[in-house]
Amino acid sequence: MKNSIVIKRVKSFLIDYLIILIYIGLLLGATLLLSKTFNINLNSFDLVTGQLTGFATLTLPVILYFTLSEWSRHSGTIGKSKFHLQVVSHNCNKAGFWQLLFRNCIKFLPWELAHFFIFSLFQFFRNNSEPPNWILYGLVISQGLAVIYLLCMIFNKSHRSIYELFSFTRVIQK
């Protein structure tokens, strides 16, 4: 059944997401330890500093985990390896590093957009002011984009998501 690859992909992402959650837990622990040790007030970060710090410590390492794993000899992350899936170029050759980096930047765009809008939301709450509607719209749009990625993978004949179509990659069964 061709749809079984979609189910395997979702399951593999859940495994990879568990790894991401463990990393987030370690990152949070390290952040709290460093802030306490060096007496850093985490609420003092402005919007730009917070965004750049979040991107450098969370989003970029996650993108690199996916990119380097998919570029490795396994051509997949830990989750994909568990389900015998691999990422290849659209013609089933080994995908290049820049191709995979582009793929994963697009893949995690909704995630990074959500981080931006959530951090912006907290900035308004911290200042005891009402957040503007564009923040709430942005949150809805970022989540809607993630849903569109999934729906595209489910309903596209080749079961490729938007980020795979743009990067000329695909996920195949080994």
C-alpha positions in Angstrom: 0.0 0.0 0.0 1.5 3.3 -1.1 -0.1 5.2 1.8 2.0 3.1 4.2 5.0 5.3 3.4 3.1 8.3 4.7 2.3 6.5 8.0 6.0 5.5 8.3 7.0 9.1 7.6 4.7 10.4 10.4 6.0 7.7 12.8 9.6 8.5 11.9 9.0 12.2 12.5 7.5 11.4 15.9 10.7 9.6 16.9 12.8 12.5 15.7 10.5 14.9 17.5 11.1 13.0 20.7 14.8 13.5 20.1 14.1 17.2 19.6 12.1 17.3 22.8 15.0 15.8 24.7 17.3 18.4 23.3 14.9 21.1 24.2 14.8 19.8 27.8 18.6 19.8 27.9 18.7 23.3 26.4 16.2 24.5 28.9 18.2 23.0 31.8 21.4 24.5 30.6 19.8 27.9 30.1 18.3 27.9 33.6 21.7 26.8 35.1 23.7 29.4 33.2 21.2 32.2 34.0 21.3 31.3 37.7 25.1 30.8 37.7 25.8 34.1 35.9 22.8 36.0 37.3 21.3 36.6 33.8 17.7 37.9 33.7 16.1 36.0 30.9 13.3 38.5 30.7 15.7 41.3 29.8 16.2 39.9 26.2 14.7 42.2 23.6 12.8 40.8 20.6 15.8 40.6 18.2 18.2 39.2 20.8 15.6 36.6 21.8 14.8 35.6 18.3 18.5 35.3 17.3 19.3 33.3 20.5 16.4 31.0 19.9 17.3 30.4 16.3 21.0 29.8 17.0 20.4 27.4 19.9 17.2 25.6 18.8 16.1 25.9 15.2 19.6 25.9 13.6 20.8 22.8 15.5 17.5 21.0 14.6 17.9 21.9 10.9 21.5 20.7 11.0 20.5 17.4 12.7 18.1 16.7 9.9 20.4 17.9 7.1 23.5 16.1 8.3 21.6 12.9 9.1 20.0 12.9 5.7 23.3 13.6 4.0 25.0 10.8 5.9 25.5 7.3 4.5 22.1 6.4 6.1 20.4 9.2 4.1 18.0 9.7 7.0 17.5 10.7 10.6 17.2 8.2 13.5 13.5 8.0 13.0 13.8 7.5 9.2 16.4 4.8 9.8 14.1 2.9 12.2 11.4 2.7 9.5 13.9 2.0 6.6 13.3 5.4 4.9 15.8 7.6 3.2 15.9 11.0 1.7 17.1 11.1 -1.9 17.0 13.6 -4.8 13.9 13.5 -7.0 15.7 11.1 -9.4 16.5 8.8 -6.5 20.2 9.6 -6.5 22.0 10.8 -3.3 20.8 14.2 -2.3 23.4 17.0 -2.0 24.1 18.9 1.2 22.8 22.2 0.0 19.7 20.5 -1.4 19.0 19.0 2.0 19.8 22.2 3.8 17.3 24.0 1.6 14.7 21.2 2.1 15.0 21.4 5.9 14.9 25.2 6.0 11.6 25.1 4.2 10.4 22.1 6.3 11.0 24.0 9.6 9.8 27.4 8.3 6.4 27.0 10.0 8.2 26.0 13.3 10.5 29.1 13.2 7.6 31.3 12.3 5.6 30.0 15.3 8.6 30.7 17.5 8.8 34.3 16.2 5.1 34.9 16.8 5.1 33.2 20.2 8.1 35.2 21.3 6.5 38.4 20.0 3.3 37.5 21.9 5.3 37.1 25.2 6.9 40.5 24.6 3.5 42.1 24.6 2.3 40.2 27.6 5.5 41.1 29.5 4.7 44.8 28.8 1.1 44.3 29.9 -0.2 45.3 26.6 -2.7 43.8 24.2 -0.9 41.9 21.3 -1.9 43.1 17.9 -3.9 40.9 15.6 -1.0 40.3 13.2 0.7 38.1 15.9 -2.4 36.0 16.3 -2.9 35.8 12.5 0.8 34.8 12.2 0.4 32.0 14.7 -2.6 30.6 12.8 -0.8 30.9 9.4 2.3 29.2 10.7 0.3 26.3 12.0 -1.8 26.2 8.9 1.3 26.0 6.8 2.4 22.9 8.7 -1.0 21.3 8.1 -0.7 22.1 4.4 2.7 20.4 4.3 1.1 17.3 5.8 -1.9 17.4 3.5 0.3 17.8 0.5 2.3 14.7 1.5 -0.9 12.7 2.0 -2.8 13.7 -1.1 0.1 14.3 -3.6 0.4 11.2 -5.9 4.1 10.9 -5.1 3.5 11.6 -1.4 6.0 14.5 -1.5 5.4 17.5 0.7 5.9 21.1 -0.4 9.4 21.3 0.9 10.3 18.2 -1.1 8.8 19.6 -4.3 10.8 22.8 -3.9 14.1 21.0 -3.0 13.7 18.3 -5.6 13.9 15.5 -3.0 11.8 12.6 -2.0 11.6 10.0 0.8 11.7 6.4 -0.3 11.6 3.0 1.3 15.1 1.4 1.5 
